[in-house]
Amino acid sequence: MREKIRFILGRIRAGRLQEMWKQTLWIYQYARHYWLIMLFYTLLGMASTVIALLTSLVSRNLVDIITGHETGQVIATFAMMIGLNVGTSFLSQISDYASSYLSMKVDAEIKTDIFSKILVTDWESLTNYHTGDLLTRWSSDASRISSGVLNFIPNTLIYIFRFVSAFIMVVYHDASFAVFAFLGMPVSLLLSRTLMNRMVNNNKRSAAMGAKMSGFNQEAFSNIQTIKAFDLIHLYIARLKQLQKEYIDMKLDFQKMSMGTSLLLSTVALIVSYASYGWGIYRVWSGAISYGTMTMFLGLSGTLTGTLHNLTSLVPSVISLTTSAGRLMDIVEMPREDYSQDDAAMAFFQAHRTEGIGLYVRDVAYAYQNGTQVFRNASLEAHPHEVVALVGPSGEGKTTMLRLILALARYQAGEAVLHSTKTIPGTATIPNEEIISSEETIPDKEIISGEETIPLSPSTRKLFSYVPQGNTMFSGTIAENMRNVKPDSTDQEIIESLQLACAWDFVSKLPDGIHSRIKERGGGLSEGQCQRLSIARALLRKSPILLLDEATSALDVATERQVLKNIMKDEYPRTCLVTTHRPTVLNVCSRVYAIRDMGCTVLSEDEIRRMIDNF
């Protein structure tokens, strides 16, 4: 016993129990919302226990009546036993329903909450996890928690109640039988010390291996075209077989441990059962108890032993659940994005939607988490009705700049803001609140009102439309894809956006027009067609700022130039920033920035012309 206490204290000092307690409390925050159904489930379990104990008493009386030890009504006693068994089955069905209901509700709540928290988690922190790992944590770990919530308080209370009530009944009739219920406890206690760490490690290994398998499958299915094009079929089949071998070996190791544990516990249970049976025969032979009482004791002894086994079996379940909780906590406890400026961003948009909103990036410095410096004192600006280009070699930071503007990445120095400047005819520069009436102005002059700005943050993303590199179309109809960004858009609005993006020429020829279905990742369309649909979707949103990240790379030069010209001629006061490798469209841009020496340099007309000539 002293050694056991020392072991527990050692676990406490090691922090394992504190960690498991923290994870248990995290699970409880979801389960507590369903305390009424959990209480109902607990009461059902206790009621089933009471009926089972009454059934054992009635069964004893029936056996004693039949064997002549007691007198009574056989048919009435038999009917009572049938009624109790029917009641037990009825309560069991209700209990199963309550268990399923609770499990599904908690599963849905956890998955919804985790999903929403993943979406608002700091993007840079989130990129440290593989997509397959995130998917496994969100689906498998969340489901494991929801399905095992009943293994905490409800089942613990039910098992304790069952053990205590059965123990009291045994002691009341013959205390000697109670000894057999505790014969297996020393073995369970000894096993718990040995198995606890192994169970924790096995659960972590299993979760990590599951994430690895999920990640492999997700990447393979997403890149089937590349696998086929490079004739990598045999390579990927071999990799899958290797992963499966590692998974099977890991599971077999775990199964061997489980088999050894189960065999030992089963052996102990058999010894206890036969010892109880032998003692019961002796007590009947000596005349101390009746045969009916012996059968009741044997049943109760099995209940006591089984309940103890159920209580000890909660340990691996709790370890599995807390391991899953810890994996989910790793995700949800990462830094969150700050959306506290949502109202301010919308107010800024409403105040300046007529004249448009521009963009200033001043002296921004940024380095990756690994310390690699990308920008140092980088500055650029873009204004309504402008198409501003950002050029530079691949890997020099064009996409990173757009991520900084979208507040997906956080710069370490400088500032980046949205701005709007209202102008009216006049003679001098004055603040907004001092704008003079039209009677006091001079027509051939201009007054610039006070410039209003708002810092870029996650809240300002609602003022952007973004077309990233690659194919970003979803399965469904073209209209459904368009309405993802503006659910209330009319068919005519969709068509107008398609026309601006030079996509209506091919969409109009499809059998069902904008209601034609496309496959996952735009299957059935060319890359250029998918890019034009992505641009149309961004234009449909009518955001004041449009970011195009190599979004015209799959278009021919003429179409690319026409799309940009359409954007510039559009009456909507849109600010457009485009990154490109191809300089052939730069002469239609208002301004061109080149990424050089970790900064952004405005190119002169001569430099732009040389870039075009040398392309």
C-alpha positions in Angstrom: 0.0 0.0 0.0 2.9 2.3 0.9 4.4 1.6 -2.5 1.1 2.4 -4.2 0.9 5.8 -2.4 4.5 6.5 -3.4 3.6 5.7 -7.0 0.6 8.0 -7.0 2.6 10.9 -5.4 5.2 10.4 -8.1 2.6 10.7 -10.8 1.4 13.9 -9.2 4.9 15.3 -9.1 5.4 14.3 -12.7 2.4 16.4 -13.7 0.5 13.5 -15.4 -2.5 13.6 -13.1 -2.7 17.4 -13.2 -2.6 17.2 -17.0 -5.4 14.6 -17.0 -7.4 16.6 -14.6 -7.1 19.7 -16.8 -8.2 17.7 -19.8 -11.1 16.2 -17.9 -12.3 19.7 -17.0 -12.0 20.7 -20.6 -14.3 17.7 -21.5 -16.7 18.7 -18.7 -17.3 22.1 -20.3 -19.1 20.4 -23.1 -20.8 17.7 -21.1 -22.2 20.1 -18.4 -24.7 21.5 -20.9 -26.4 18.2 -20.9 -26.5 17.5 -17.1 -30.3 16.8 -17.2 -30.0 14.0 -19.7 -26.9 12.7 -17.9 -28.9 12.7 -14.6 -31.8 11.0 -16.4 -29.3 8.4 -17.8 -27.8 7.9 -14.3 -31.2 7.4 -12.7 -32.1 4.9 -15.4 -29.0 2.9 -14.7 -29.7 2.9 -11.0 -33.3 1.9 -11.6 -32.0 -1.0 -13.7 -29.7 -2.0 -10.9 -32.6 -2.0 -8.4 -34.8 -4.1 -10.7 -31.9 -6.6 -11.3 -31.5 -7.0 -7.5 -35.2 -7.5 -7.1 -35.0 -10.1 -9.9 -32.3 -12.0 -8.0 -34.5 -12.1 -4.9 -37.6 -13.3 -6.8 -35.4 -15.9 -8.6 -34.2 -17.1 -5.2 -37.7 -17.4 -3.9 -38.8 -19.3 -7.1 -35.9 -21.8 -6.8 -36.7 -22.3 -3.1 -40.4 -22.9 -3.8 -39.5 -25.4 -6.5 -37.0 -27.3 -4.3 -39.4 -27.3 -1.4 -37.5 -25.0 0.9 -40.3 -22.5 1.0 -44.0 -22.4 0.2 -45.6 -19.9 -2.1 -47.3 -19.4 -5.4 -45.1 -20.6 -8.2 -47.1 -19.0 -11.0 -47.3 -15.6 -9.3 -43.6 -15.6 -8.5 -42.7 -16.8 -12.0 -44.9 -14.0 -13.5 -43.2 -11.4 -11.2 -39.8 -12.6 -12.5 -40.9 -12.3 -16.1 -42.3 -8.8 -15.4 -39.0 -7.7 -13.8 -37.0 -9.0 -16.8 -39.3 -7.2 -19.2 -38.9 -4.0 -17.1 -35.1 -4.4 -17.2 -35.2 -4.7 -21.0 -37.5 -1.7 -21.3 -35.2 0.4 -19.2 -32.2 -0.8 -21.1 -33.7 0.4 -24.4 -34.5 3.8 -22.9 -31.0 4.0 -21.5 -29.4 3.1 -24.8 -31.5 5.8 -26.5 -30.5 8.4 -23.9 -26.8 7.4 -24.3 -27.0 7.7 -28.1 -28.8 11.1 -27.8 -26.2 12.4 -25.4 -23.3 11.1 -27.5 -24.6 12.6 -30.7 -25.4 16.0 -29.1 -22.0 16.3 -27.5 -20.3 15.1 -30.7 -22.1 17.8 -32.7 -21.3 20.5 -30.2 -17.6 19.6 -29.9 -17.1 19.3 -33.7 -18.9 22.6 -34.3 -17.0 24.4 -31.6 -13.6 22.9 -32.7 -14.4 23.7 -36.3 -15.2 27.3 -35.5 -12.1 27.7 -33.4 -9.8 26.2 -36.0 -11.2 28.8 -38.5 -10.3 31.7 -36.2 -6.9 30.3 -35.1 -3.9 32.2 -36.0 -3.0 31.2 -39.5 0.7 31.0 -39.0 0.3 28.8 -36.0 -2.1 26.5 -37.8 0.3 25.9 -40.6 2.5 23.9 -38.2 -0.1 21.1 -38.4 -0.7 18.8 -41.4 -4.2 19.0 -42.9 -4.6 15.3 -42.3 -3.6 15.7 -38.6 -6.2 18.5 -38.2 -8.8 16.4 -39.8 -8.1 13.4 -37.5 -8.2 15.6 -34.4 -11.4 17.2 -35.5 -13.2 14.0 -36.4 -11.7 11.0 -34.6 -10.7 12.7 -31.4 -13.9 14.7 -31.1 -16.0 11.5 -31.7 -14.0 9.6 -29.2 -14.7 12.2 -26.5 -18.4 12.5 -27.3 -18.9 8.7 -27.4 -17.1 8.3 -24.1 -18.7 11.2 -22.1 -20.9 8.6 -20.3 -17.7 6.9 -19.0 -17.2 9.7 -16.6 -19.7 10.7 -14.0 -22.8 8.8 -15.1 -21.3 5.3 -15.5 -19.1 5.8 -12.5 -22.1 6.6 -10.3 -24.0 3.7 -11.7 -21.2 1.2 -11.1 -20.6 2.5 -7.6 -24.4 2.3 -6.8 -24.5 -1.2 -8.3 -21.6 -2.4 -6.3 -22.7 -0.9 -3.0 -26.3 -2.1 -3.3 -25.2 -5.7 -4.3 -22.6 -5.7 -1.5 -25.2 -4.6 1.1 -27.6 -7.4 -0.1 -24.8 -10.0 0.2 -23.7 -8.9 3.6 -27.3 -8.8 4.8 -27.9 -12.5 3.8 -24.4 -14.0 4.3 -21.3 -11.7 4.9 -18.9 -14.6 4.1 -19.7 -14.3 0.3 -18.7 -10.6 0.3 -15.0 -11.7 0.7 -15.0 -13.1 -2.8 -15.9 -9.8 -4.4 -12.6 -8.3 -3.3 -10.3 -11.1 -4.3 -9.5 -9.5 -7.7 -8.8 -6.0 -6.4 -5.1 -6.5 -5.6 -4.5 -7.7 -9.2 -6.3 -4.7 -10.7 -4.3 -2.3 -8.5 -1.0 -3.9 -9.5 -2.0 -3.8 -13.2 -3.0 -0.1 -13.0 0.5 0.9 -12.0 2.2 -1.0 -14.9 -0.4 -0.2 -17.6 -1.1 3.4 -17.0 2.0 4.8 -18.8 1.8 2.2 -21.5 -1.8 3.1 -22.2 -1.1 6.8 -22.4 1.8 6.2 -24.8 -0.1 3.7 -26.9 -3.0 6.1 -27.3 -0.6 8.9 -28.4 1.1 6.6 -30.8 -2.3 5.4 -32.2 -3.5 9.0 -32.6 -0.3 10.1 -34.3 -0.3 7.1 -36.6 -4.0 7.7 -37.5 -3.1 11.3 -38.4 -0.2 10.2 -40.5 -2.5 7.8 -42.4 -5.2 10.4 -42.9 -2.6 12.9 -44.2 -1.2 10.4 -46.7 -4.6 9.5 -48.0 -5.8 13.2 -48.2 -2.6 14.2 -50.1 -2.7 11.2 -52.4 -6.4 11.6 -53.4 -5.9 15.4 -53.9 -2.9 14.8 -56.2 -4.0 11.8 -58.3 -3.4 13.7 -61.5 0.3 14.4 -60.5 0.8 10.8 -59.3 -0.4 9.6 -62.7 1.5 12.2 -64.7 4.8 11.2 -63.1 4.0 7.5 -63.1 4.3 7.4 -59.3 1.5 4.8 -58.9 3.8 2.0 -57.7 5.7 4.3 -55.4 2.6 5.5 -53.7 1.2 2.0 -53.4 4.5 0.9 -51.7 4.3 3.9 -49.4 0.7 3.0 -48.4 1.7 -0.6 -47.7 4.6 0.6 -45.5 2.3 2.9 -43.6 -0.2 0.0 -43.2 2.5 -2.3 -41.9 3.6 0.3 -39.3 -0.1 0.8 -38.3 -0.7 -3.0 -38.1 2.5 -3.5 -36.1 1.5 -0.8 -33.7 -2.0 -2.2 -33.3 -0.6 -5.7 -32.7 1.7 -4.5 -30.0 -1.3 -2.8 -28.3 -3.4 -6.0 -28.8 -0.7 -8.2 -27.2 -0.8 -6.0 -24.2 -4.6 -6.0 -24.1 -4.6 -9.8 -24.5 -2.2 -10.3 -21.7 -4.2 -8.0 -19.4 -7.5 -9.6 -20.4 -6.2 -13.1 -19.9 -4.9 -12.3 -16.4 -8.1 -10.6 -15.4 -10.2 -13.4 -16.9 -8.1 -16.0 -15.0 -8.6 -14.1 -11.7 -12.4 -13.8 -12.5 -12.6 -17.6 -13.0 -10.8 -18.3 -9.8 -13.1 -15.9 -7.9 -16.2 -17.4 -9.6 -15.2 -21.1 -8.9 -14.2 -20.2 -5.3 -17.6 -18.6 -4.8 -19.3 -21.6 -6.4 -17.3 -24.0 -4.1 -18.1 -22.0 -1.0 -21.8 -21.9 -2.0 -21.9 -25.7 -2.3 -20.3 -26.1 1.1 -22.8 -23.7 2.7 -25.7 -25.5 1.1 -24.3 -28.9 2.1 -23.8 -27.7 5.7 -27.4 -26.4 5.7 -26.5 -22.8 6.4 -28.3 -21.5 3.3 -30.8 -22.8 0.8 -30.0 -23.7 -2.8 -32.0 -20.7 -4.0 -29.9 -18.4 -1.7 -26.7 -19.9 -3.2 -27.8 -19.2 -6.7 -28.6 -15.6 -5.6 -25.2 -15.2 -4.0 -23.4 -16.6 -7.1 -25.3 -14.0 -9.2 -24.5 -11.2 -6.8 -20.9 -12.3 -6.5 -20.7 -12.1 -10.3 -22.3 -8.7 -10.2 -19.7 -7.5 -7.6 -16.8 -8.8 -9.5 -18.1 -7.6 -12.9 -18.8 -4.1 -11.5 -15.3 -3.9 -10.1 -14.0 -4.9 -13.5 -16.2 -2.2 -15.1 -14.8 0.4 -12.7 -11.2 -0.5 -13.4 -11.9 -0.6 -17.2 -12.9 3.0 -17.0 -9.1 3.8 -16.5 -8.1 3.0 -20.1 -11.2 4.8 -21.3 -10.4 7.9 -19.3 -6.8 7.8 -20.5 -8.0 7.5 -24.2 -10.5 10.4 -23.7 -8.0 12.7 -22.0 -5.4 12.0 -24.6 -7.9 13.0 -27.3 -8.9 16.1 -25.3 -5.2 17.0 -25.0 -4.8 16.7 -28.8 -7.8 19.0 -29.3 -6.6 21.4 -26.7 -3.3 21.8 -28.6 -5.4 23.2 -31.4 -7.9 25.4 -29.7 -5.4 26.9 -27.2 -3.3 28.3 -30.0 -3.4 32.1 -30.5 -6.7 33.3 -31.8 -7.2 36.0 -34.4 -8.7 39.2 -33.1 -12.1 40.1 -34.6 -12.9 42.8 -32.1 -12.8 45.5 -34.8 -15.7 44.0 -36.9 -18.1 46.8 -36.2 -15.4 49.5 -36.9 -14.5 47.8 -40.2 -18.1 47.8 -41.3 -18.6 51.4 -40.2 -15.5 52.4 -42.2 -16.8 50.6 -45.3 -20.3 52.2 -45.0 -18.8 55.6 -44.6 -16.5 55.3 -47.7 -18.2 52.9 -50.0 -19.0 55.6 -52.5 -15.5 57.0 -53.1 -13.7 53.7 -52.4 -11.0 52.6 -50.1 -7.3 52.5 -50.7 -4.4 50.7 -49.1 -1.1 51.9 -47.5 1.8 49.7 -46.4 4.6 51.7 -44.7 8.0 50.4 -43.7 6.8 46.9 -42.9 9.2 44.3 -41.6 8.4 40.6 -41.6 10.3 37.4 -40.9 9.1 33.8 -40.9 8.8 31.8 -37.7 12.1 30.1 -38.5 13.8 33.5 -38.5 14.1 34.0 -42.3 13.7 37.7 -43.1 11.3 38.5 -46.0 10.7 42.2 -45.7 12.6 45.1 -44.2 11.1 48.6 -44.6 8.7 47.6 -47.4 6.2 50.2 -48.5 3.4 50.3 -51.2 0.1 52.0 -51.8 -2.9 51.4 -54.0 -6.0 53.6 -54.5 -9.6 53.2 -55.9 -9.8 52.7 -59.7 -6.2 51.6 -59.8 -4.6 48.3 -60.8 -1.3 48.1 -59.0 1.1 45.3 -59.8 3.6 43.5 -57.6 6.4 41.7 -59.4 9.5 39.8 -58.5 11.2 36.4 -58.7 9.3 33.4 -57.3 9.8 33.0 -53.6 10.8 36.6 -53.0 7.6 37.5 -51.0 4.7 38.5 -53.4 2.3 36.0 -51.8 3.6 36.8 -48.4 2.8 40.5 -48.9 -0.8 39.6 -49.7 -1.0 37.5 -46.6 0.3 40.5 -44.6 -2.4 42.7 -46.2 -5.0 40.1 -45.3 -3.7 39.8 -41.8 -3.0 36.1 -42.2 0.6 36.8 -41.2 1.6 39.5 -38.7 4.3 41.9 -39.5 6.9 42.8 -36.8 7.4 46.5 -37.6 5.8 49.3 -39.6 2.1 49.7 -40.3 -0.5 48.7 -42.8 -3.8 50.5 -43.1 -6.9 51.0 -45.2 -7.5 54.7 -46.1 -10.1 56.8 -47.7 -9.9 60.5 -48.6 -13.0 62.5 -49.5 -12.5 65.4 -51.9 -14.7 68.4 -52.8 -13.9 71.5 -55.0 -12.3 74.3 -52.9 -9.3 76.2 -52.0 -7.6 74.7 -49.1 -7.1 71.5 -47.1 -9.4 71.2 -44.1 -10.6 68.4 -41.7 -13.8 66.5 -42.4 -15.9 68.4 -39.9 -14.9 71.7 -41.4 -15.9 71.0 -45.0 -17.3 74.3 -46.3 -20.5 74.6 -48.3 -20.5 74.6 -52.1 -21.2 78.4 -52.2 -17.8 79.0 -50.6 -15.7 77.0 -53.0 -13.6 77.9 -56.0 -14.3 75.6 -58.9 -10.7 75.2 -60.2 -9.2 74.2 -56.9 -9.5 71.2 -54.7 -9.8 70.6 -51.0 -8.8 67.2 -49.5 -10.7 66.3 -46.4 -9.0 64.8 -43.4 -7.7 61.3 -44.3 -9.4 58.4 -42.4 -7.6 55.1 -41.8 -8.2 51.8 -40.1 -5.4 49.3 -39.3 -5.4 46.0 -41.2 -6.7 43.2 -39.0 -8.7 40.0 -39.4 -11.8 42.2 -39.1 -10.9 44.1 -42.3 -10.8 40.9 -44.4 -14.5 41.4 -45.1 -13.5 44.4 -47.2 -11.3 42.3 -49.5 -11.9 39.9 -52.3 -9.0 37.4 -52.8 -8.2 35.1 -55.7 -5.3 32.9 -54.6 -3.0 30.8 -56.7 -4.4 27.5 -57.8 -7.9 26.1 -58.4 -10.4 27.2 -55.7 -13.7 26.1 -57.2 -16.1 23.8 -55.3 -18.3 21.0 -56.5 -21.8 22.2 -57.4 -23.2 24.6 -60.0 -21.4 27.7 -61.2 -24.1 29.8 -59.6 -23.7 28.1 -56.3 -19.9 28.8 -56.5 -20.6 32.4 -57.2 -23.2 32.8 -54.4 -20.8 31.4 -51.8 -19.4 35.0 -51.5 -22.8 36.7 -52.0 -25.8 34.5 -51.2 -28.4 37.1 -52.3 -26.9 37.8 -55.7 -29.3 37.7 -58.7 -28.6 35.7 -61.9 -28.0 39.0 -63.7 -25.4 40.1 -61.2 -23.6 36.8 -61.6 -23.7 37.2 -65.4 -22.3 40.7 -65.2 -19.4 39.5 -63.0 -18.7 36.7 -65.5 -18.6 39.2 -68.3 -16.1 41.4 -66.4 -13.9 38.3 -65.9 -14.2 37.3 -69.6 -15.9 34.0 -68.4 -19.4 34.6 -69.9 -18.2 33.6 -73.4 -17.8 30.0 -72.4 -20.4 29.8 -69.5 -23.1 31.0 -71.9 -22.4 28.0 -74.2 -22.8 25.4 -71.4 -26.0 23.4 -71.6 -27.4 25.0 -68.4 -25.5 28.2 -68.4 -24.7 29.4 -64.8 -26.6 26.5 -63.5 -24.3 24.0 -65.1 -22.6 21.7 -62.6 -18.8 21.4 -62.2 -16.9 18.8 -60.3 -14.6 19.0 -57.3 -11.8 21.5 -57.9 -13.4 22.7 -61.1 -13.3 19.3 -62.8 -14.6 19.5 -66.3 -13.2 22.9 -67.0 -9.7 24.1 -68.0 -7.4 25.9 -65.6 -7.9 29.1 -67.4 -11.7 28.8 -67.2 -11.5 28.0 -63.5 -9.3 31.1 -63.0 -11.8 33.3 -64.8 -14.7 31.9 -62.6 -12.6 32.6 -59.5 -12.1 36.2 -60.6 -15.8 36.5 -61.4 -16.7 35.3 -58.0 -14.3 37.8 -56.4 -15.8 40.6 -58.5 -19.3 39.6 -57.6 -18.6 40.2 -53.9 -18.2 43.9 -54.7 -15.4 44.3 -52.1 -13.6 47.7 -52.2 -10.2 45.9 -52.5 -9.4 43.0 -54.9 -6.2 40.9 -54.5 -5.2 38.7 -57.4 -2.3 36.4 -56.6 -1.1 35.0 -59.9 -4.8 34.7 -60.6 -4.3 35.2 -64.4 -1.3 32.9 -64.8 -3.4 30.3 -66.8 -4.9 32.9 -69.1 -3.5 33.9 -72.5 -2.0 37.4 -72.6 -4.8 39.0 -74.5 -7.5 37.6 -72.1 -5.3 38.6 -69.1 -5.0 42.2 -70.4 -8.7 42.3 -71.1 -9.7 41.2 -67.6 -7.5 43.9 -66.0 -8.8 46.5 -68.4 -12.4 45.5 -67.5 -11.6 45.9 -63.8 -10.1 49.4 -64.4 -13.1 50.5 -66.5 -15.7 49.1 -64.0 -17.6 52.0 -62.3 -17.3 50.3 -58.9 -14.6 52.1 -57.0 -12.4 49.1 -56.6 -8.7 49.0 -55.6 -6.9 46.1 -57.3 -3.5 44.7 -56.3 -2.2 41.9 -58.6 1.0 39.8 -58.3 2.3 38.4 -61.6 5.4 36.7 -63.1 4.5 38.0 -66.6 5.3 41.6 -67.3 3.3 41.7 -70.5 0.3 43.4 -68.7 2.3 45.9 -66.7 1.7 48.7 -69.1 -2.0 48.6 -68.3 -1.3 49.0 -64.6 -1.4 52.3 -62.7 1.8 51.5 -60.8 4.3 48.6 -60.6 6.3 47.6 -57.6 9.2 45.3 -57.7 10.4 43.3 -54.7 14.0 44.1 -54.2 16.3 43.9 -51.2 13.4 43.0 -48.9 11.5 46.1 -50.0 9.1 47.3 -52.6 10.4 49.7 -55.3 8.2 51.6 -57.8 9.4 50.9 -61.3 9.8 53.7 -63.9 8.2 53.5 -67.3 11.6 52.7 -68.8 12.1 49.8 -66.3 8.7 48.5 -67.1 9.4 48.7 -70.8 12.7 46.8 -70.5 10.9 44.1 -68.4 8.3 43.7 -71.2 11.0 43.7 -73.9 13.1 41.1 -72.1 10.2 38.8 -71.3 
